[in-house]
Amino acid sequence: MKGRISTKVFTGFALILVLLTIIAVVSVTHLMGADRYFKSYRSLARQTVADPRVQANMLMTRIYAKNFVIDKNMENIEGVEERARMTIEMIAQARDLTSDAGPPNRLDQDREPWKP
């Protein structure tokens, strides 16, 4: 009778250890998948933030240019030069973020001359 109880107890412990191992393996594989999805999300979020920043700097360049047409002063010239330089830098940064081989790059399409 003692042998049977000890066998049942050790069998129960073995089953629990096997179940814990299976749970650990499944958890680790799902965590690795979550890390991959988070990296993809982060990349997309950075791209999403970069495009409006380029657009905002282009708008500020246009505003300084408009102000220069109205008031011809050095502050507006410096504003146009500074914002244009920042826009070009941000376009390069945005292009680096969108270097994957996905759909056509919107930044390259915007640089093409406008055709009516």
Stockholm file with secondary structure:
# STOCKHOLM 1.0

chainA/1-116         MKGRISTKVFTGFALILVLLTIIAVVSVTHLMGADRYFKSYRSLARQTVADPRVQANMLMTRIYAKNFVIDKNMENIEGVEERARMTIEMIAQARDLTSDAGPPNRLDQDREPWKP
#=GR chainA/1-116 SS CHHHHHHHHHHHHHHHHHHHHHHHHHHHHHHHHHHHHHHHHHHHHHHHHHHHHHHHHHHHHHHHHHHHHHSCCHHHHHHHHHHHHHHHHHHHHHHHHTCSSSSCCHHHHHHSCCCC
#=GC SS_cons         CHHHHHHHHHHHHHHHHHHHHHHHHHHHHHHHHHHHHHHHHHHHHHHHHHHHHHHHHHHHHHHHHHHHHHSCCHHHHHHHHHHHHHHHHHHHHHHHHTCSSSSCCHHHHHHSCCCC
//
